[in-house]
Amino acid sequence: MTNVTSQIKNILFICSANKDRSKTAEDLFAERYNDIAFSSAGTNKTTGQKLGTNFMQREQLQAANIIYVMETKHSEAIRTEFGSVFHHKIKILHIKDHYKYNDRELIELLLQRVAFS
């Protein structure tokens, strides 16, 4: 169940390529909550450049109140790139890379696992 508080202003979703999972999450929640800024990014810079998607940036991570990553490897990629400074903001959703953009099952998982608190 989603619990939105007035303190949460920026939510960042991260997956590998910023093509399917994190982009679905960004669009899904942006449509539902006008008072929160949502963004998304990927941890794979090379793939992001090929696909024209967003690679994670320090500024995004700094601005985010919560950073939702799809898998543990994404949390590790953040730590490798930026150190442990953002570790306290990270929540792992445990959603494997089995879904395409806007997949119904992916949306259900996001609705079940994402909580803004």
C-alpha atoms as an extended CHARMM CRD file, in Angstrom:
* protein
*
       117  EXT
         1         1  MET       CA              0.0000000000        0.0000000000        0.0000000000  PROA      1               0.0000000000
         2         2  THR       CA              1.2960000000        3.4360000000       -0.8430000000  PROA      2               0.0000000000
         3         3  ASN       CA              1.6130000000        5.9480000000        1.9720000000  PROA      3               0.0000000000
         4         4  VAL       CA              2.5060000000        9.4660000000        0.8110000000  PROA      4               0.0000000000
         5         5  THR       CA              3.8110000000       12.0160000000        3.2870000000  PROA      5               0.0000000000
         6         6  SER       CA              4.2560000000       15.7370000000        2.7350000000  PROA      6               0.0000000000
         7         7  GLN       CA              8.0190000000       15.4490000000        3.3390000000  PROA      7               0.0000000000
         8         8  ILE       CA              8.6220000000       13.3280000000        0.2570000000  PROA      8               0.0000000000
         9         9  LYS       CA              9.2550000000       15.5440000000       -2.7520000000  PROA      9               0.0000000000
        10        10  ASN       CA             11.6230000000       13.5960000000       -5.0240000000  PROA      10              0.0000000000
        11        11  ILE       CA             11.6090000000        9.8840000000       -5.8410000000  PROA      11              0.0000000000
        12        12  LEU       CA             14.2040000000        8.2550000000       -8.0870000000  PROA      12              0.0000000000
        13        13  PHE       CA             13.7900000000        4.8150000000       -9.6790000000  PROA      13              0.0000000000
        14        14  ILE       CA             16.8510000000        2.9640000000      -10.9730000000  PROA      14              0.0000000000
        15        15  CYS       CA             17.2840000000       -0.1560000000      -13.0900000000  PROA      15              0.0000000000
        16        16  SER       CA             19.9800000000       -1.2030000000      -15.5490000000  PROA      16              0.0000000000
        17        17  ALA       CA             19.0730000000        0.5760000000      -18.7970000000  PROA      17              0.0000000000
        18        18  ASN       CA             16.2530000000        2.9650000000      -17.7530000000  PROA      18              0.0000000000
        19        19  LYS       CA             14.1450000000        1.4650000000      -20.5130000000  PROA      19              0.0000000000
        20        20  ASP       CA             11.4960000000       -0.7340000000      -18.9240000000  PROA      20              0.0000000000
        21        21  ARG       CA             11.3290000000       -1.1160000000      -15.1370000000  PROA      21              0.0000000000
        22        22  SER       CA             12.4660000000        2.2700000000      -13.8400000000  PROA      22              0.0000000000
        23        23  LYS       CA             10.7700000000        4.1660000000      -16.6620000000  PROA      23              0.0000000000
        24        24  THR       CA              7.4970000000        2.3100000000      -15.9960000000  PROA      24              0.0000000000
        25        25  ALA       CA              7.7680000000        3.2010000000      -12.3040000000  PROA      25              0.0000000000
        26        26  GLU       CA              8.4880000000        6.8650000000      -13.0310000000  PROA      26              0.0000000000
        27        27  ASP       CA              5.5460000000        7.2070000000      -15.4260000000  PROA      27              0.0000000000
        28        28  LEU       CA              3.1480000000        5.1700000000      -13.2730000000  PROA      28              0.0000000000
        29        29  PHE       CA              3.6440000000        7.1760000000      -10.1090000000  PROA      29              0.0000000000
        30        30  ALA       CA              4.0040000000       10.5670000000      -11.8440000000  PROA      30              0.0000000000
        31        31  GLU       CA              0.5100000000       10.0260000000      -13.2390000000  PROA      31              0.0000000000
        32        32  ARG       CA             -0.8730000000        9.3200000000       -9.7540000000  PROA      32              0.0000000000
        33        33  TYR       CA              0.9030000000       11.9170000000       -7.5850000000  PROA      33              0.0000000000
        34        34  ASN       CA              1.1420000000       15.5110000000       -8.8090000000  PROA      34              0.0000000000
        35        35  ASP       CA              2.8660000000       16.7950000000       -5.6700000000  PROA      35              0.0000000000
        36        36  ILE       CA              5.9450000000       14.5570000000       -5.9390000000  PROA      36              0.0000000000
        37        37  ALA       CA              8.7020000000       14.7430000000       -8.5570000000  PROA      37              0.0000000000
        38        38  PHE       CA              9.5990000000       11.3650000000      -10.0400000000  PROA      38              0.0000000000
        39        39  SER       CA             12.6240000000       10.5590000000      -12.1520000000  PROA      39              0.0000000000
        40        40  SER       CA             14.4110000000        7.4600000000      -13.3570000000  PROA      40              0.0000000000
        41        41  ALA       CA             17.8460000000        6.4050000000      -14.5130000000  PROA      41              0.0000000000
        42        42  GLY       CA             19.9680000000        3.4070000000      -15.3590000000  PROA      42              0.0000000000
        43        43  THR       CA             23.2280000000        2.0570000000      -14.0140000000  PROA      43              0.0000000000
        44        44  ASN       CA             24.6180000000        0.9350000000      -17.3970000000  PROA      44              0.0000000000
        45        45  LYS       CA             26.1100000000        3.9670000000      -19.1010000000  PROA      45              0.0000000000
        46        46  THR       CA             26.9910000000        2.1790000000      -22.3450000000  PROA      46              0.0000000000
        47        47  THR       CA             23.5130000000        0.7370000000      -22.8170000000  PROA      47              0.0000000000
        48        48  GLY       CA             21.9580000000        4.0630000000      -21.8860000000  PROA      48              0.0000000000
        49        49  GLN       CA             23.9990000000        5.8460000000      -24.5490000000  PROA      49              0.0000000000
        50        50  LYS       CA             22.9610000000        3.2860000000      -27.1730000000  PROA      50              0.0000000000
        51        51  LEU       CA             19.2770000000        3.5160000000      -26.2210000000  PROA      51              0.0000000000
        52        52  GLY       CA             19.2340000000        7.2570000000      -25.5260000000  PROA      52              0.0000000000
        53        53  THR       CA             18.1260000000        6.7300000000      -21.9140000000  PROA      53              0.0000000000
        54        54  ASN       CA             19.2710000000        8.3980000000      -18.6840000000  PROA      54              0.0000000000
        55        55  PHE       CA             22.3970000000        7.2990000000      -16.8450000000  PROA      55              0.0000000000
        56        56  MET       CA             22.2960000000        7.9660000000      -13.0860000000  PROA      56              0.0000000000
        57        57  GLN       CA             23.7130000000       11.3430000000      -12.0950000000  PROA      57              0.0000000000
        58        58  ARG       CA             24.9900000000       12.5130000000       -8.7210000000  PROA      58              0.0000000000
        59        59  GLU       CA             22.5430000000       15.4430000000       -8.8020000000  PROA      59              0.0000000000
        60        60  GLN       CA             19.5690000000       13.0700000000       -9.1730000000  PROA      60              0.0000000000
        61        61  LEU       CA             20.7590000000       10.9340000000       -6.2920000000  PROA      61              0.0000000000
        62        62  GLN       CA             21.3340000000       13.9800000000       -4.1020000000  PROA      62              0.0000000000
        63        63  ALA       CA             17.8880000000       15.4510000000       -4.8430000000  PROA      63              0.0000000000
        64        64  ALA       CA             16.0300000000       12.1840000000       -4.1820000000  PROA      64              0.0000000000
        65        65  ASN       CA             14.3890000000       11.5740000000       -0.8170000000  PROA      65              0.0000000000
        66        66  ILE       CA             14.1180000000        7.8710000000       -1.7040000000  PROA      66              0.0000000000
        67        67  ILE       CA             16.0410000000        5.9060000000       -4.3230000000  PROA      67              0.0000000000
        68        68  TYR       CA             14.2380000000        2.7500000000       -5.3930000000  PROA      68              0.0000000000
        69        69  VAL       CA             16.4610000000        0.2420000000       -7.1440000000  PROA      69              0.0000000000
        70        70  MET       CA             15.0550000000       -2.8040000000       -8.8710000000  PROA      70              0.0000000000
        71        71  GLU       CA             17.7950000000       -5.2520000000       -7.8270000000  PROA      71              0.0000000000
        72        72  THR       CA             20.6930000000       -5.4810000000       -5.3830000000  PROA      72              0.0000000000
        73        73  LYS       CA             23.1520000000       -5.0690000000       -8.2650000000  PROA      73              0.0000000000
        74        74  HSD       CA             21.8120000000       -1.5500000000       -8.8400000000  PROA      74              0.0000000000
        75        75  SER       CA             22.5300000000       -0.5920000000       -5.2450000000  PROA      75              0.0000000000
        76        76  GLU       CA             26.0320000000       -1.9850000000       -5.6900000000  PROA      76              0.0000000000
        77        77  ALA       CA             26.4810000000        0.0350000000       -8.9040000000  PROA      77              0.0000000000
        78        78  ILE       CA             25.5560000000        3.2190000000       -7.0450000000  PROA      78              0.0000000000
        79        79  ARG       CA             28.0560000000        2.3740000000       -4.3120000000  PROA      79              0.0000000000
        80        80  THR       CA             30.7700000000        1.6470000000       -6.8920000000  PROA      80              0.0000000000
        81        81  GLU       CA             30.1480000000        4.9190000000       -8.7340000000  PROA      81              0.0000000000
        82        82  PHE       CA             29.5220000000        7.2630000000       -5.7840000000  PROA      82              0.0000000000
        83        83  GLY       CA             30.5770000000        5.4900000000       -2.5780000000  PROA      83              0.0000000000
        84        84  SER       CA             28.2000000000        4.8740000000        0.3070000000  PROA      84              0.0000000000
        85        85  VAL       CA             26.9230000000        8.4600000000        0.6390000000  PROA      85              0.0000000000
        86        86  PHE       CA             23.4820000000        7.5550000000       -0.8000000000  PROA      86              0.0000000000
        87        87  HSD       CA             23.1370000000        4.1650000000        0.8910000000  PROA      87              0.0000000000
        88        88  HSD       CA             20.6440000000        5.4300000000        3.5220000000  PROA      88              0.0000000000
        89        89  LYS       CA             18.2080000000        6.4970000000        0.7650000000  PROA      89              0.0000000000
        90        90  ILE       CA             18.1920000000        3.1990000000       -1.1560000000  PROA      90              0.0000000000
        91        91  LYS       CA             15.3540000000        0.6940000000       -1.0440000000  PROA      91              0.0000000000
        92        92  ILE       CA             15.5900000000       -2.5000000000       -3.0560000000  PROA      92              0.0000000000
        93        93  LEU       CA             12.3740000000       -3.6370000000       -4.7690000000  PROA      93              0.0000000000
        94        94  HSD       CA             13.6620000000       -7.0930000000       -5.8360000000  PROA      94              0.0000000000
        95        95  ILE       CA             12.1230000000       -6.9020000000       -9.3030000000  PROA      95              0.0000000000
        96        96  LYS       CA             14.0820000000       -8.9270000000      -11.8600000000  PROA      96              0.0000000000
        97        97  ASP       CA             14.6070000000       -7.8560000000      -15.4580000000  PROA      97              0.0000000000
        98        98  HSD       CA             11.7590000000       -9.9550000000      -16.8870000000  PROA      98              0.0000000000
        99        99  TYR       CA              9.3860000000       -7.1590000000      -17.8650000000  PROA      99              0.0000000000
       100       100  LYS       CA              8.8330000000       -4.7550000000      -20.7270000000  PROA      100             0.0000000000
       101       101  TYR       CA              7.7130000000       -1.1610000000      -20.3440000000  PROA      101             0.0000000000
       102       102  ASN       CA              4.2430000000       -0.8830000000      -18.7820000000  PROA      102             0.0000000000
       103       103  ASP       CA              3.8530000000       -4.6590000000      -18.3420000000  PROA      103             0.0000000000
       104       104  ARG       CA              0.7550000000       -5.3430000000      -16.2410000000  PROA      104             0.0000000000
       105       105  GLU       CA              2.5930000000       -7.6840000000      -13.8460000000  PROA      105             0.0000000000
       106       106  LEU       CA              5.3840000000       -5.1310000000      -13.4120000000  PROA      106             0.0000000000
       107       107  ILE       CA              2.8210000000       -2.4490000000      -12.5420000000  PROA      107             0.0000000000
       108       108  GLU       CA              1.2260000000       -4.7350000000       -9.9480000000  PROA      108             0.0000000000
       109       109  LEU       CA              4.6130000000       -5.4370000000       -8.3580000000  PROA      109             0.0000000000
       110       110  LEU       CA              5.4300000000       -1.7350000000       -8.2320000000  PROA      110             0.0000000000
       111       111  LEU       CA              2.0910000000       -0.9000000000       -6.6360000000  PROA      111             0.0000000000
       112       112  GLN       CA              2.6390000000       -3.6080000000       -4.0230000000  PROA      112             0.0000000000
       113       113  ARG       CA              6.2690000000       -2.8030000000       -3.1800000000  PROA      113             0.0000000000
       114       114  VAL       CA              6.6130000000        0.9790000000       -3.4380000000  PROA      114             0.0000000000
       115       115  ALA       CA              5.7080000000        3.0050000000       -0.3550000000  PROA      115             0.0000000000
       116       116  PHE       CA              6.5770000000        6.6580000000        0.1820000000  PROA      116             0.0000000000
       117       117  SER       CA              7.3420000000        6.9470000000        3.8630000000  PROA      117             0.0000000000
